[in-house]
C-alpha cells in the first residue's frame, strides 16, 4: 500500500487551520452512560405512602405489648418498633434458622393468613422468665419441647390480642391463631415470590433481648390499602372536623314544626258554596293520634291536648324512615298549630 503524502498546499492549509483553532487536536471523549438494573417486582418504595397509617398501628402495638409483658412477667420489659420493609417471602424465610417459632394467624375479614415469628433465643429467654428465671440467653439452641411449645402458644395468643387492639385505630379485624410450626419447610403462607410486609419489633429485658417479626402478605392488604394511605387519613380527619362543626351549627337552626289534626276532601264547587258557620268534618276525632311534621316531613305521632291554656301535642311515637312507628315513650308536650 503506497503511503499517502500531503502536498505543500495541504500542509500550509492544515497549519493555518491549527493556528486559527479550527482543528481540535484532542480526541473528543464520549461519556459512557451507566446502566443500572431495576427489579420490576420490587415495590418497597410504595410501602411508606400506601401503608402510612400502619405506622400508627405499629407504635400502638409496641406500647400495648410492653405493658402486657411487663405485667405478666413482673419485670421491666421494653418493646420498640424497629423497621418495616417489603420483601419476597422466600427471602424473608432465609433469615431464620431451625428451630424458630412460626405462628400463623387469620385476620378476618381479610382474606389469607399472616405470621408472627419469634427468634429462638428470645423464645428460651421468655420461657425462662415465665418460670421465674432471669431470662439469661442460652449457650446452645436446641429443639423446643412440647411443654415449651404449649407455653409459647399461650404467649402468642396474648401478643395477638394486643395486635388486634392496635388495629382498631385504622381497621377492625378479628385475629385468631391458626397453627404453629418450628421449621420453615412446613410454612406455606404465600407463594415464594409473593411480596410480604415485614415489621420488626425488639423485646428487651435486663438479661436478654430479641426480635419479633410480623409477616403480612401484600395481597392480603391490597384490597384495603386505600384506607391506610396518608391522603385518605387527611381527608378522613377533615371530614370528621366538618361533621362536628355542622352538627353544632344545626343545633341552633330554626325549623317549622306543624301538627296535622286531620284531613278532608271537597270539590271546588263545595268550597265556592261555603257560608258563614258552615262546618267542615275532618277524618279524625279528639282521641285520634295526629301527625307531627318537621319542615313538611312526617317525623312524630302524638295526641292533641291543652297545656296551661295553650294548644299542644304530646309526642307518643317516632315515624321511622321505612314507614313504621317506633314508640319510645315520649312524654313531653310540644306546642303545635292547626
C-alpha positions, 0 to 999 in steps of 0.5 A: 500500500503506497503511503499517502503524502500531503502536498505543500498546499495541504500542509500550509492549509492544515497549519493555518487551520491549527493556528486559527483553532479550527482543528481540535487536536484532542480526541473528543471523549464520549461519556459512557452512560451507566446502566443500572438494573431495576427489579420490576417486582420490587415495590418497597418504595410504595410501602411508606405512602400506601401503608402510612397509617400502619405506622400508627398501628405499629407504635400502638402495638409496641406500647400495648405489648410492653405493658402486657409483658411487663405485667405478666412477667413482673419485670421491666420489659421494653418493646420498640418498633424497629423497621418495616420493609417489603420483601419476597417471602422466600427471602424473608424465610432465609433469615431464620434458622431451625428451630424458630417459632412460626405462628400463623394467624387469620385476620378476618375479614381479610382474606389469607393468613399472616405470621408472627415469628419469634427468634429462638433465643428470645423464645428460651429467654421468655420461657425462662422468665415465665418460670421465674428465671432471669431470662439469661440467653442460652449457650446452645439452641436446641429443639423446643419441647412440647411443654415449651411449645404449649407455653409459647402458644399461650404467649402468642395468643396474648401478643395477638390480642394486643395486635388486634387492639392496635388495629382498631385505630385504622381497621377492625379485624378479628385475629385468631391463631391458626397453627404453629410450626418450628421449621420453615419447610412446613410454612406455606403462607404465600407463594415464594415470590409473593411480596410480604410486609415485614415489621420488626419489633425488639423485646428487651429485658435486663438479661436478654433481648430479641426480635419479633417479626410480623409477616403480612402478605401484600395481597392480603392488604391490597384490597384495603390499602386505600384506607391506610394511605396518608391522603385518605387519613387527611381527608378522613380527619377533615371530614370528621372536623366538618361533621362536628362543626355542622352538627353544632351549627344545626343545633341552633337552626330554626325549623317549622314544626306543624301538627296535622289534626286531620284531613278532608276532601271537597270539590271546588264547587263545595268550597265556592258554596261555603257560608258563614258557620258552615262546618267542615268534618275532618277524618279524625276525632279528639282521641285520634293520634295526629301527625307531627311534621318537621319542615313538611316531613312526617317525623312524630305521632302524638295526641292533641291536648291543652297545656296551661291554656295553650294548644299542644301535642304530646309526642307518643311515637317516632315515624321511622324512615321505612314507614313504621312507628317506633314508640319510645315513650315520649312524654313531653308536650310540644306546642303545635298549630292547626 
